[in-house]
Amino acid sequence: MTGLFDLSGKVALITGGAQGLGRMISEGLLKAGATVAITSRKEDVCNTAAAEMSSLGVCIPLPCDLSSPEAAVDLANRLRAACGDKLHILVNNAGKTWGGPVDNYPDKAWPGVMMVNVQAPFTLVRELLGALEAAGTPDDPARVINIGSVAGLKTARLSAYSYSASKAAIHMLSRDLAGDLAARNINVNALVPGFFPTKMTAHLREDDEVDPAVLSQIPMARLGRPDEIAGSVVFLSSRAGAYITGVALPVDGGVAGCG
């Protein structure tokens, strides 16, 4: 069991790694020994987060707005220039949402959400296939972890139609890629978070008090904690998760499995 979760010597890219779930994941991978590159739309936010996390290990800021395929291609090129030709772990975490009543939900709510949440992850996998293949071996494959959502598994009544559809899509995309890439020593899984204390769920909290209506949907009756999402990614990225591919793993306090 020695070193089962050790990621020393591995290189990871976490999109949206400066804030929210991405920050939790980035800190977890750094603590496990990985070199971590992070992205954020805002350069100052990305640089500040990387500087703050540098006490945990090597953290490289790569500011990037993944709202176009061209941006994803450019990010892949900059990652290779900064970190070399091997990528052991790719966490597609950057996300976008749009909520509103169905009666006037706008058409413009769809393209941007689907681009960031589905197309950009695919483009990054395609553009980084060489680096992932160079890092993976039969006993220790490279890992792609796509961050989904319980909103893509069950009806959450959030009126975020493009968001929930995009998360269902990333779950299925993960399965498709897993089947195609297993022979190339690349594991692909989706991680399916429930409610965590992030900017995206801020409207459900007030002064650290969670809306009782939200808690009533969670069998464990609490929000997730940073170590729980980080630990799940470390598990899937480590030797402990080497034989797992093609799954959508809920980390949600029982929302998906017990409902």
Secondary structure, 3 states (H helix, E strand, C coil): CCCCCCCCCCEEEECCCCCHHHHHHHHHHHHCCCEEEECCCCHHHHHHHHHHHCCCCCEEECCCCCCCHHHHHHHHHHHHHHHCCCCCEEEECCCCCCCCCHHHCCHHHCHHHHHHHHHHHHHHHHHCHHHHHHHCCCCCCEEEEEECCHHHCCCCCCCCHHHHHHHHHHHHHHHHHHHHHHHHCEEEEEEEECCCCCHHHHHHEECCEECHHHHCCCCCCCCCCHHHHHHHHHHHHCHHHCCCCCCEEEECCCHHHHC
